[in-house]
Amino acid sequence: MKVFIGSPGTISGLMLRVYQCAFAAASIAVMVSASDFSSYTAFCYLIASMGLQLLWSFGLACLDVYALRKKRDLQNPVLVSLFVVGDWVTAMLSLAAACSSAGVIVLYARDLDFCRAQSHLPCNQFEISIILAFITWILVAMSSHVMFWILASF
């Protein structure tokens, strides 16, 4: 069987999961450090989505570490099917959360000039958190794409 970059149980797969965890955690940290984020539903949804992504990616990173240490092969149809479904679900939730949050911040910062009028709102922190969420989604999309091709190769 052909081994793809980012396959489960490989160093590249582990690095992909670690980066997913890191960017999701950074997105959460930046958003939580911003004052008054909890007043906006889209930002709360972003936190929840990134939290789920963090847990999913951390669990798979732990599985990759286990597979690398024990020299186990994680590429069987049942496991890869689980990875595909999990990655697709978390990818869709991450994309929806990032897009909805981006829509809110574009409305407030660019269209209504709400951020300029309400100087106490940390709109720059909101934007950074959203950018980190989009980077997380790109990494998850890469992972789900790899998992799909591994599943198709069975």
Disulfide bonds with the S-S distance in Angstrom:
Cys115-Cys123 1.78
